[in-house]
Amino acid sequence: MRKLLKTTVAVKFISLVLFPCIVMGLISFPEPSCHPPRYSYDVVRGTVTLTCPKDIYPTDESREVISEWIKYFNSVYPDVTVQTEFDDRANWDVRLASKDIGDVFWADDSQVYELGMEKRYLMPLDSYAEYFEEKSDLGLDLNDVYPILREIGTADGQLYMIAERSEMQTFTYNKGMLAEAGLELPPNDWTWYEFKEYIKKLTVMSENGTVLQVGAAMDITSPQTYIFFCTGTGGELFDQLNEEVDFSSKNAVRGLKKLTKVLEDKYVYPMSELTLTGEYASAFAEINNENIISKAAFIQLDSYSKLQERAALYALNGIDWDIVSFPDFEYAASPCSSCGYGVFSYTSNPAAAAALCLSIWTIPVQTEISQGLNCAVPVLKSMQEDTVWHYEEYSEKNYDAFLYNVGRAIPGDFRGRVPEKVADIIEDGMTRIFIDFYSDGVYSEDDALYSIDFLANDTWESLHKPRPVQTPIYTPATTMN
């Protein structure tokens, strides 16, 4: 009875006291940072924390990039205090779940869908980008950003990640092998069909079928490789609007068969963790991942950040080398990846956090990132001819290769475009194709891709359920310090 009385009194208190206050606007509840009120955009002050991965910035020298980024930002917004922290990326999931990560934190393109659409840890930045481009002295010009770099950070039409660099797939190649075969140096505007002729002429076999020199080495189990083939022939693999994948279309199957054909001909060495058996084990008995630098004419380079490491291997083996773009296909298909930063949806200072994050897309910050300890290919069109991002010790190389196909690029990692469980099915299914190919040769591109579609779409459909309601902490602009 006493408990009932207390409950009745509490209900009456809420009805008589709180309800009129709510109606009159005297009491307001926190609004999600992912949908901030318009009036907060121009209040850029207070404190924000920037969380960076310490494996990418391990030393004081490497962290100068972050310091220069903040220095430029503070030249525009001196009333914002930016606190930096460097942590192990392995802690990200726990910190996100416990809501104690920085207002702005590092992410890569493979996480965009998961953190933005599934877990709602990233705040959409589209409206902020439009506002700061028009109203701020930040120097933001959205038209100066390569469209593919905006697409990489976007999921379901919303911008979640501000890409800090461009990572187009390219090839490095052995100039001596080409000269010995009487071949001209490849141009950046070459096609897959021309590439195939090159690697055919550059593959050298002994009389017993052992490959002594292979035309190309590619990481065939990497999504950036097989997506290139399935998309380049016209396959439209991902439909975020209808939440479907389509790997088994006629065009996608045709593209994958182009890849398996050069594998059958042994013009390409599978630079992957695959076990070769039978004729393939015999054919590649003298080639492995350790000596591939001196055995392959063309070697896939999946990241500009790995150029120095590749150059060192060529130097160690006394090989004259250069770079060339990924060959072009019938349809836009050049794989591009990136990493960058996003705004935590639970931030208490969304305007300042968004401004800091978006400042990555300005010329001063891109210049600092591009010429840092580990150079990076800039994301701005206006910097394409700038040599600030070139390595001085290899200044004569063909750096145009890293941006030549940027206008015909596609997102290189599908994990940033579909739910994690769907991505797992695609990756496992595609890897299984190549495992079967190199084990007993019993495989079917049509059947395998159909199975991937069936399982992936069934899984995606099963995920159609209401997302948990989250209430991020939000401090209205009028009360910010």
C-alpha positions as CSV (number, residue, x, y, z in Angstrom):
1,M,0.0,0.0,0.0
2,R,2.9,2.4,0.9
3,K,4.6,1.5,-2.4
4,L,1.4,2.2,-4.3
5,L,1.0,5.5,-2.5
6,K,4.6,6.5,-3.4
7,T,4.0,5.6,-7.0
8,T,0.8,7.6,-7.1
9,V,2.5,10.7,-5.7
10,A,5.3,10.4,-8.1
11,V,2.9,10.2,-11.1
12,K,1.0,13.2,-9.8
13,F,4.3,15.2,-9.4
14,I,5.3,14.4,-13.0
15,S,1.9,15.3,-14.3
16,L,1.5,18.5,-12.3
17,V,5.0,19.8,-12.3
18,L,7.2,18.4,-15.1
19,F,4.6,18.1,-17.9
20,P,3.8,21.8,-18.0
21,C,7.5,22.6,-17.9
22,I,8.1,20.3,-20.9
23,V,5.3,21.8,-22.9
24,M,6.5,25.4,-22.1
25,G,10.0,24.5,-23.0
26,L,11.4,25.1,-19.5
27,I,12.9,21.6,-19.4
28,S,14.6,20.0,-22.5
29,F,16.1,16.6,-23.1
30,P,19.5,16.1,-24.8
31,E,19.3,16.0,-28.6
32,P,21.5,13.5,-30.5
33,S,24.7,14.9,-31.8
34,C,24.0,13.2,-35.1
35,H,21.1,15.7,-35.7
36,P,22.4,19.0,-34.1
37,P,20.3,22.1,-34.3
38,R,21.3,24.6,-37.0
39,Y,22.2,27.3,-34.5
40,S,25.1,25.3,-33.1
41,Y,27.1,25.4,-36.3
42,D,28.7,28.7,-35.9
43,V,29.6,28.2,-32.2
44,V,33.1,26.7,-32.6
45,R,34.8,26.9,-29.2
46,G,35.3,24.8,-26.1
47,T,37.4,21.6,-25.9
48,V,37.6,18.6,-28.1
49,T,39.7,15.4,-27.8
50,L,41.4,13.9,-30.8
51,T,42.1,10.2,-30.6
52,C,44.9,8.9,-32.9
53,P,46.4,5.4,-33.4
54,K,49.8,5.2,-31.9
55,D,51.0,2.5,-34.4
56,I,50.6,5.1,-37.2
57,Y,52.1,7.8,-35.2
58,P,54.7,6.0,-33.0
59,T,57.2,8.7,-32.5
60,D,57.4,12.4,-31.7
61,E,58.6,13.1,-35.3
62,S,55.6,11.3,-36.8
63,R,53.2,13.2,-34.5
64,E,54.4,16.5,-35.9
65,V,51.7,16.0,-38.6
66,I,49.0,16.1,-35.9
67,S,50.6,19.1,-34.2
68,E,50.6,21.1,-37.5
69,W,47.1,20.1,-38.3
70,I,45.9,21.4,-34.9
71,K,48.1,24.6,-35.3
72,Y,46.3,25.4,-38.6
73,F,42.9,24.7,-37.1
74,N,43.6,27.0,-34.2
75,S,44.6,29.7,-36.5
76,V,41.0,29.8,-37.7
77,Y,39.3,28.8,-34.4
78,P,41.5,30.0,-31.6
79,D,38.8,29.5,-29.0
80,V,39.0,25.7,-29.4
81,T,41.3,23.7,-27.2
82,V,42.3,20.4,-28.9
83,Q,43.6,17.7,-26.6
84,T,45.4,14.8,-28.3
85,E,45.8,11.2,-27.2
86,F,47.6,8.3,-28.9
87,D,46.2,4.8,-28.2
88,D,46.3,1.3,-29.4
89,R,43.6,0.7,-32.1
90,A,42.9,-2.6,-30.4
91,N,41.1,-0.6,-27.7
92,W,38.8,1.2,-30.1
93,D,35.8,-1.2,-29.8
94,V,35.9,-1.2,-26.0
95,R,36.3,2.6,-25.8
96,L,33.5,3.2,-28.3
97,A,31.1,0.9,-26.4
98,S,31.9,2.6,-23.1
99,K,31.7,6.0,-24.8
100,D,35.0,7.3,-23.6
101,I,36.8,7.7,-27.0
102,G,37.7,11.2,-28.3
103,D,35.3,13.6,-29.9
104,V,37.2,13.0,-33.2
105,F,38.8,9.6,-33.8
106,W,40.7,7.7,-36.5
107,A,39.0,5.1,-38.7
108,D,39.6,3.4,-42.0
109,D,37.3,2.8,-45.0
110,S,36.5,-0.7,-43.9
111,Q,34.7,0.6,-40.8
112,V,32.5,3.2,-42.3
113,Y,29.3,1.1,-42.7
114,E,29.7,-0.6,-39.3
115,L,30.5,2.5,-37.3
116,G,28.2,4.8,-39.2
117,M,25.1,2.7,-40.1
118,E,25.2,-0.3,-37.8
119,K,26.5,0.9,-34.5
120,R,25.8,4.6,-35.0
121,Y,29.1,5.7,-33.4
122,L,29.9,8.1,-36.2
123,M,28.1,11.4,-36.7
124,P,26.9,12.4,-40.2
125,L,28.9,15.3,-41.4
126,D,27.1,16.4,-44.6
127,S,25.3,19.4,-43.2
128,Y,28.4,20.6,-41.3
129,A,30.5,20.3,-44.5
130,E,28.0,22.5,-46.4
131,Y,27.9,25.0,-43.6
132,F,31.7,25.3,-43.0
133,E,32.3,25.5,-46.7
134,E,30.0,28.5,-47.0
135,K,30.2,30.3,-43.7
136,S,33.7,29.6,-42.4
137,D,37.3,30.9,-43.0
138,L,38.4,27.3,-42.8
139,G,39.3,27.2,-46.5
140,L,37.1,24.1,-47.2
141,D,36.2,23.5,-50.8
142,L,34.2,20.3,-51.3
143,N,34.5,20.5,-55.1
144,D,38.2,20.2,-54.7
145,V,38.0,16.8,-53.1
146,Y,38.1,13.8,-55.5
147,P,34.6,12.3,-55.6
148,I,35.9,8.8,-54.9
149,L,37.5,10.0,-51.6
150,R,34.1,11.4,-50.5
151,E,32.4,8.2,-51.6
152,I,34.8,6.1,-49.6
153,G,33.7,7.9,-46.4
154,T,30.0,7.6,-47.2
155,A,27.5,5.0,-46.3
156,D,23.8,5.0,-47.4
157,G,24.2,8.5,-48.7
158,Q,25.7,10.0,-45.6
159,L,29.2,11.2,-45.1
160,Y,30.8,9.7,-41.9
161,M,34.6,9.7,-42.5
162,I,36.9,12.4,-43.8
163,A,39.5,10.6,-45.8
164,E,43.0,12.0,-45.3
165,R,44.8,10.3,-48.2
166,S,44.3,8.6,-51.5
167,E,45.4,4.9,-51.8
168,M,45.0,3.9,-55.4
169,Q,46.1,0.4,-56.5
170,T,49.2,0.5,-58.8
171,F,51.9,-1.8,-60.1
172,T,55.7,-1.5,-59.7
173,Y,57.7,-3.2,-62.5
174,N,61.1,-4.4,-63.4
175,K,62.4,-2.3,-66.3
176,G,65.2,-4.7,-67.1
177,M,62.7,-7.6,-67.7
178,L,60.7,-5.4,-70.1
179,A,63.9,-4.3,-72.0
180,E,65.0,-8.0,-72.3
181,A,61.6,-8.9,-73.8
182,G,61.8,-6.0,-76.2
183,L,58.8,-4.2,-74.6
184,E,58.2,-0.5,-74.2
185,L,57.6,0.9,-70.8
186,P,53.8,0.7,-70.1
187,P,51.8,4.0,-70.2
188,N,49.4,5.0,-67.5
189,D,46.5,4.8,-70.0
190,W,46.9,1.1,-70.7
191,T,44.0,-1.3,-70.6
192,W,43.5,-4.8,-69.1
193,Y,43.9,-6.3,-72.5
194,E,47.2,-4.6,-73.1
195,F,48.3,-5.6,-69.6
196,K,47.5,-9.2,-70.4
197,E,49.7,-9.1,-73.5
198,Y,52.5,-7.8,-71.4
199,I,52.4,-10.5,-68.8
200,K,52.0,-13.2,-71.5
201,K,55.2,-12.1,-73.1
202,L,57.0,-11.7,-69.8
203,T,56.2,-15.1,-68.4
204,V,59.1,-17.5,-69.0
205,M,58.7,-21.3,-68.5
206,S,61.2,-24.1,-68.7
207,E,60.6,-27.1,-71.0
208,N,59.1,-29.1,-68.1
209,G,56.6,-26.3,-67.3
210,T,58.4,-24.7,-64.4
211,V,57.8,-20.9,-64.3
212,L,61.2,-19.2,-64.2
213,Q,59.8,-15.7,-64.5
214,V,56.2,-14.7,-64.1
215,G,54.5,-11.8,-65.8
216,A,52.8,-10.4,-62.7
217,A,52.3,-11.1,-59.0
218,M,48.9,-10.1,-57.5
219,D,47.2,-10.6,-54.2
220,I,44.3,-12.4,-55.7
221,T,42.4,-12.9,-52.4
222,S,42.4,-9.2,-51.7
223,P,39.0,-7.6,-52.2
224,Q,40.7,-4.8,-54.1
225,T,41.8,-7.4,-56.7
226,Y,38.7,-9.4,-57.4
227,I,36.3,-6.5,-57.1
228,F,38.4,-4.8,-59.8
229,F,37.6,-7.7,-62.2
230,C,33.9,-8.1,-61.2
231,T,33.2,-4.4,-61.5
232,G,35.4,-3.6,-64.5
233,T,33.2,-5.7,-66.8
234,G,30.0,-4.0,-65.7
235,G,29.1,-5.8,-62.5
236,E,27.1,-3.7,-60.1
237,L,27.9,-5.6,-56.9
238,F,26.4,-3.5,-54.1
239,D,23.1,-1.8,-53.7
240,Q,22.9,-0.1,-50.3
241,L,19.5,1.4,-51.0
242,N,17.8,-2.0,-51.4
243,E,20.4,-3.7,-49.1
244,E,21.4,-6.3,-51.7
245,V,24.6,-7.7,-53.3
246,D,24.8,-9.1,-56.8
247,F,28.0,-11.0,-57.5
248,S,26.3,-13.6,-59.7
249,S,25.3,-11.2,-62.5
250,K,26.5,-12.1,-66.0
251,N,29.0,-9.2,-66.1
252,A,30.5,-10.0,-62.6
253,V,30.9,-13.7,-63.5
254,R,32.5,-12.7,-66.8
255,G,35.0,-10.4,-65.0
256,L,36.0,-13.1,-62.5
257,K,36.6,-15.5,-65.4
258,K,39.1,-13.1,-66.9
259,L,41.1,-13.3,-63.7
260,T,40.9,-17.1,-63.4
261,K,42.0,-17.4,-67.1
262,V,45.3,-15.7,-66.5
263,L,45.8,-17.8,-63.4
264,E,45.2,-21.0,-65.4
265,D,47.8,-19.8,-67.9
266,K,50.2,-19.1,-65.0
267,Y,50.8,-15.5,-66.1
268,V,50.0,-14.4,-62.6
269,Y,51.6,-15.6,-59.4
270,P,49.0,-15.6,-56.5
271,M,50.8,-13.4,-53.9
272,S,48.4,-14.7,-51.2
273,E,48.5,-17.2,-48.3
274,L,47.2,-20.0,-50.5
275,T,48.5,-23.6,-50.7
276,L,49.3,-24.7,-54.2
277,T,49.0,-28.3,-55.1
278,G,49.4,-30.5,-58.2
279,E,50.4,-28.7,-61.4
280,Y,50.4,-25.3,-59.8
281,A,52.8,-26.4,-57.1
282,S,55.1,-27.8,-59.7
283,A,54.8,-24.7,-61.9
284,F,55.7,-22.3,-59.1
285,A,58.2,-24.5,-57.4
286,E,60.9,-21.8,-57.8
287,I,58.8,-18.8,-57.0
288,N,57.5,-17.7,-53.6
289,N,56.6,-14.5,-51.7
290,E,60.2,-14.0,-50.5
291,N,61.8,-14.0,-53.9
292,I,59.0,-12.5,-56.0
293,I,60.8,-9.2,-56.2
294,S,63.3,-10.7,-58.6
295,K,60.9,-13.2,-60.3
296,A,57.9,-11.1,-61.4
297,A,57.9,-8.3,-64.0
298,F,54.9,-6.5,-62.5
299,I,54.0,-6.6,-58.7
300,Q,50.8,-5.2,-57.3
301,L,51.3,-2.3,-54.9
302,D,48.2,-1.8,-52.7
303,S,49.3,1.2,-50.8
304,Y,51.4,4.3,-51.5
305,S,52.7,4.0,-47.9
306,K,54.4,0.8,-48.9
307,L,56.4,2.3,-51.8
308,Q,59.6,2.9,-49.7
309,E,59.6,-0.7,-48.6
310,R,59.2,-1.9,-52.2
311,A,61.9,0.4,-53.4
312,A,64.3,-0.9,-50.7
313,L,63.7,-4.5,-52.0
314,Y,64.4,-3.5,-55.6
315,A,67.6,-1.7,-54.5
316,L,68.7,-4.8,-52.5
317,N,68.4,-6.9,-55.6
318,G,70.0,-4.3,-57.9
319,I,66.8,-3.8,-60.0
320,D,65.9,-0.7,-62.0
321,W,62.1,-0.1,-61.5
322,D,59.2,2.2,-61.9
323,I,55.5,2.6,-61.2
324,V,52.5,2.3,-63.5
325,S,48.8,2.7,-62.9
326,F,46.3,-0.2,-62.6
327,P,45.2,-1.1,-66.1
328,D,41.8,0.3,-67.1
329,F,38.7,-1.9,-67.8
330,E,35.5,-1.3,-69.8
331,Y,33.9,0.3,-66.7
332,A,35.3,2.3,-63.9
333,A,37.0,-0.2,-61.6
334,S,40.4,1.1,-60.3
335,P,40.4,0.3,-56.6
336,C,40.9,3.1,-54.1
337,S,41.2,3.0,-50.3
338,S,41.8,5.4,-47.5
339,C,41.7,6.1,-43.8
340,G,40.7,9.2,-42.0
341,Y,38.8,10.6,-39.1
342,G,35.2,10.8,-38.0
343,V,33.2,12.5,-35.2
344,F,32.0,10.5,-32.3
345,S,28.2,10.7,-32.2
346,Y,28.2,11.1,-28.4
347,T,30.4,14.2,-28.6
348,S,29.4,17.1,-26.3
349,N,30.9,19.6,-28.7
350,P,29.7,18.6,-32.2
351,A,30.4,21.9,-34.0
352,A,34.0,22.1,-32.9
353,A,34.6,18.4,-33.5
354,A,33.1,18.6,-37.0
355,A,35.2,21.7,-37.9
356,L,38.4,20.0,-36.7
357,C,37.5,16.8,-38.7
358,L,36.6,18.7,-41.9
359,S,39.7,20.8,-41.8
360,I,41.5,17.7,-43.1
361,W,40.1,18.7,-46.5
362,T,42.0,22.0,-46.6
363,I,45.2,22.7,-48.5
364,P,47.3,23.6,-45.4
365,V,46.4,20.3,-43.6
366,Q,46.7,18.2,-46.8
367,T,50.1,19.7,-47.4
368,E,51.2,18.7,-43.9
369,I,49.8,15.2,-44.2
370,S,51.3,14.7,-47.7
371,Q,54.9,15.8,-46.8
372,G,55.0,14.1,-43.4
373,L,57.3,11.4,-42.2
374,N,55.3,8.9,-44.2
375,C,54.2,10.8,-47.3
376,A,50.6,10.5,-48.6
377,V,48.9,11.1,-51.8
378,P,46.6,14.2,-51.3
379,V,42.8,14.0,-51.7
380,L,42.5,17.5,-53.3
381,K,42.5,18.0,-57.1
382,S,44.3,21.3,-56.7
383,M,47.4,19.5,-55.4
384,Q,47.6,16.9,-58.2
385,E,50.6,18.6,-59.8
386,D,52.2,19.4,-56.4
387,T,55.4,17.4,-55.8
388,V,55.3,17.9,-52.0
389,W,54.1,14.3,-51.6
390,H,56.9,12.7,-53.7
391,Y,59.7,10.9,-52.0
392,E,62.9,12.9,-52.7
393,E,65.1,9.8,-53.0
394,Y,62.9,8.5,-55.8
395,S,61.9,11.8,-57.4
396,E,62.2,10.6,-61.0
397,K,59.6,7.9,-60.7
398,N,56.1,7.9,-62.3
399,Y,54.1,9.4,-59.5
400,D,51.3,10.3,-61.9
401,A,50.4,6.6,-61.6
402,F,48.9,7.1,-58.2
403,L,46.3,9.6,-59.4
404,Y,45.9,8.7,-63.1
405,N,42.7,6.6,-62.7
406,V,41.3,8.6,-59.7
407,G,38.4,9.7,-61.9
408,R,37.4,6.1,-62.7
409,A,38.0,4.7,-59.2
410,I,35.7,2.6,-57.0
411,P,35.9,2.0,-53.2
412,G,38.5,-0.7,-52.8
413,D,37.2,-2.4,-49.6
414,F,33.6,-3.6,-49.6
415,R,33.6,-3.8,-45.8
416,G,32.9,-0.1,-45.8
417,R,29.8,-0.7,-47.9
418,V,27.9,-3.6,-46.3
419,P,27.2,-5.0,-42.8
420,E,30.1,-6.9,-41.2
421,K,28.3,-10.2,-41.4
422,V,27.6,-9.8,-45.1
423,A,31.2,-8.8,-45.7
424,D,32.4,-12.0,-43.9
425,I,30.3,-14.1,-46.2
426,I,31.6,-12.4,-49.4
427,E,35.2,-12.6,-48.3
428,D,35.0,-16.2,-47.2
429,G,33.2,-17.2,-50.4
430,M,35.6,-15.5,-52.7
431,T,38.6,-16.9,-50.8
432,R,37.1,-20.4,-51.1
433,I,37.0,-20.0,-54.9
434,F,40.8,-19.6,-55.1
435,I,41.4,-22.3,-52.5
436,D,39.4,-24.7,-54.6
437,F,41.1,-23.4,-57.8
438,Y,44.6,-24.2,-56.5
439,S,43.8,-27.4,-54.7
440,D,41.9,-29.7,-56.9
441,G,40.8,-27.5,-59.8
442,V,37.1,-28.3,-59.2
443,Y,35.4,-25.0,-59.1
444,S,32.7,-23.0,-60.9
445,E,32.7,-19.2,-60.9
446,D,28.9,-19.2,-61.6
447,D,28.0,-21.6,-58.8
448,A,30.3,-20.0,-56.3
449,L,29.1,-16.4,-56.9
450,Y,25.5,-17.5,-56.8
451,S,26.1,-19.1,-53.4
452,I,27.7,-15.9,-52.2
453,D,24.7,-13.9,-53.3
454,F,22.2,-16.3,-51.7
455,L,23.9,-16.4,-48.3
456,A,24.8,-12.7,-48.3
457,N,21.4,-11.5,-49.2
458,D,19.7,-13.9,-46.8
459,T,21.9,-12.6,-44.0
460,W,21.4,-8.9,-44.9
461,E,17.6,-9.5,-44.9
462,S,17.8,-11.1,-41.5
463,L,19.4,-7.9,-40.2
464,H,16.3,-5.9,-41.0
465,K,15.3,-5.0,-37.5
466,P,15.0,-1.8,-35.6
467,R,18.3,-0.4,-34.4
468,P,18.7,0.2,-30.7
469,V,17.7,3.7,-29.7
470,Q,20.7,5.7,-28.6
471,T,20.7,9.0,-26.8
472,P,24.1,10.7,-27.4
473,I,25.2,13.3,-24.9
474,Y,24.6,16.7,-26.5
475,T,25.3,20.2,-25.0
476,P,23.4,22.9,-26.9
477,A,25.6,25.7,-28.3
478,T,24.3,28.3,-25.9
479,T,25.7,26.5,-22.9
480,M,29.2,25.6,-24.4
481,N,32.2,27.0,-22.5
